[in-house]
């Protein structure tokens, strides 16, 4: 007898501007509220500042511009802390929503590869809203790491 199981994944959903997004709950470390940021001089454009969390220095980034949405002007945005391997990053969001379960067969691929800056892995039509499911690695990589073409070219002048 063959048993077919569909592994439903849990997604932490949040709002930035009028759009709803989700991140796989497996990657979520914590949600911070009313946490002060330490500004970083000369930081990359997407980095809002740093927070100290359980012995770690966590960069908090602003995903709104990368996602093509306008965030609410608030100085007390919640921060969704996600783990990418050994690194933790905070995402500034306007509002935390629910944790929802989504069967993989209900996830639609984005219509355009460049949808929301290429960081959307899929979409899910929930009862009350459309949820854009993010790939946090693609989102964060584009905000805090320089693109490869900005790195030094081999054979260049060295002093």
C-alpha positions as CSV (number, residue, x, y, z in Angstrom):
1,X,0.0,0.0,0.0
2,X,1.4,3.4,-1.0
3,X,0.6,6.4,1.2
4,X,0.9,9.8,-0.5
5,X,1.6,12.7,1.9
6,X,1.7,16.3,1.1
7,X,4.1,18.2,3.4
8,X,2.3,21.3,4.4
9,X,4.7,24.2,5.2
10,X,4.1,26.9,7.7
11,X,4.7,30.5,6.6
12,X,5.0,33.6,8.8
13,X,3.1,36.3,7.0
14,X,3.5,40.1,7.3
15,X,2.5,43.3,5.6
16,X,4.7,45.9,4.0
17,X,2.7,48.7,2.6
18,X,-0.5,47.3,1.1
19,X,1.2,44.0,0.1
20,X,1.2,40.8,2.1
21,X,4.4,38.6,2.1
22,X,5.4,35.3,3.8
23,X,8.7,33.7,4.8
24,X,9.0,30.0,5.6
25,X,8.6,29.6,9.3
26,X,11.6,27.3,9.5
27,X,13.9,30.3,8.7
28,X,12.3,32.5,11.4
29,X,14.2,33.0,14.6
30,X,12.2,35.6,16.4
31,X,9.9,38.7,16.0
32,X,11.2,41.8,17.7
33,X,9.0,44.7,18.6
34,X,10.0,48.2,19.8
35,X,13.7,47.3,19.5
36,X,16.0,50.3,19.0
37,X,18.4,50.2,16.1
38,X,22.0,51.3,16.2
39,X,22.8,53.2,13.0
40,X,25.8,52.2,11.0
41,X,27.8,54.9,9.2
42,X,28.5,54.1,5.5
43,X,26.3,51.0,5.6
44,X,24.8,49.6,2.4
45,X,21.6,51.4,1.3
46,X,19.3,48.7,2.4
47,X,20.7,48.4,5.9
48,X,18.7,50.3,8.5
49,X,21.0,49.5,11.5
50,X,22.0,46.8,13.9
51,X,20.3,45.2,16.9
52,X,21.9,43.1,19.6
53,X,20.1,39.8,20.1
54,X,21.3,37.1,22.4
55,X,25.0,37.8,21.9
56,X,24.6,38.3,18.1
57,X,24.9,41.5,16.1
58,X,22.0,41.4,13.7
59,X,21.8,43.7,10.7
60,X,18.2,45.0,10.1
61,X,17.4,45.6,6.5
62,X,14.6,47.4,4.7
63,X,13.1,45.1,2.1
64,X,10.4,47.6,0.9
65,X,12.4,49.2,-2.0
66,X,13.7,45.8,-3.2
67,X,10.1,44.5,-3.2
68,X,8.8,47.5,-5.0
69,X,6.4,48.6,-2.2
70,X,6.1,51.7,-0.1
71,X,6.4,50.9,3.6
72,X,4.5,52.9,6.3
73,X,6.5,55.6,7.9
74,X,7.0,54.3,11.4
75,X,9.9,54.4,13.8
76,X,8.7,51.3,15.6
77,X,8.5,48.7,12.8
78,X,8.5,45.1,13.9
79,X,11.6,43.2,12.8
80,X,11.3,39.6,11.6
81,X,14.6,37.9,12.3
82,X,15.5,35.2,9.8
83,X,18.4,32.7,9.8
84,X,20.4,32.0,6.7
85,X,22.9,29.4,7.7
86,X,24.9,30.9,10.5
87,X,23.9,34.4,9.8
88,X,20.8,36.2,11.2
89,X,19.1,39.2,9.5
90,X,16.2,41.4,10.6
91,X,13.6,42.4,8.1
92,X,11.7,45.6,8.9
93,X,8.0,45.1,8.2
94,X,4.9,47.2,8.8
95,X,2.8,44.6,10.6
96,X,3.1,41.0,11.5
97,X,0.1,38.9,10.5
98,X,-0.5,35.2,10.9
99,X,1.4,31.9,10.7
100,X,-0.4,30.0,8.0
101,X,-0.1,26.5,6.6
102,X,0.2,26.2,2.8
103,X,0.2,22.9,0.9
104,X,2.9,23.0,-1.8
105,X,0.4,22.2,-4.6
106,X,-1.4,25.5,-3.8
107,X,1.7,27.6,-4.4
108,X,1.7,29.3,-7.8
109,X,4.9,30.4,-9.5
110,X,5.2,34.2,-9.9
111,X,4.0,35.4,-13.3
112,X,7.2,37.3,-13.9
113,X,10.7,36.4,-12.8
114,X,11.3,40.0,-11.8
115,X,8.1,40.2,-9.6
116,X,9.0,42.0,-6.4
117,X,12.7,42.3,-7.4
118,X,13.1,38.6,-8.1
119,X,12.8,37.6,-4.4
120,X,9.3,36.1,-4.7
121,X,9.5,32.3,-4.9
122,X,5.7,31.9,-5.4
123,X,2.3,33.2,-4.5
124,X,-0.6,31.8,-2.5
125,X,-4.2,32.9,-2.8
126,X,-5.5,32.9,0.8
127,X,-9.1,33.6,1.5
128,X,-8.6,37.3,2.3
129,X,-5.4,38.2,0.5
130,X,-2.7,37.3,-2.0
131,X,0.5,36.2,-0.2
132,X,3.8,36.6,-1.9
133,X,6.1,33.9,-0.6
134,X,9.7,35.2,-0.3
135,X,13.0,33.5,-0.7
136,X,14.9,35.4,2.1
137,X,18.3,34.4,0.8
138,X,17.6,36.2,-2.6
139,X,16.1,39.2,-0.8
140,X,18.9,39.7,1.7
141,X,21.7,38.8,-0.8
142,X,20.7,41.7,-3.0
143,X,20.4,44.2,-0.2
144,X,23.6,43.5,1.9
145,X,26.0,41.8,-0.5
146,X,27.6,43.6,-3.4
147,X,26.7,42.2,-6.9
148,X,29.5,40.1,-8.4
149,X,30.2,42.7,-11.1
150,X,31.2,45.2,-8.4
151,X,34.0,43.0,-7.2
152,X,37.6,43.5,-8.3
153,X,38.4,42.2,-11.8
154,X,41.3,39.8,-12.2
155,X,44.3,41.3,-14.0
156,X,43.6,44.8,-12.7
157,X,46.2,47.2,-11.5
158,X,47.5,46.5,-8.0
159,X,49.4,49.0,-6.0
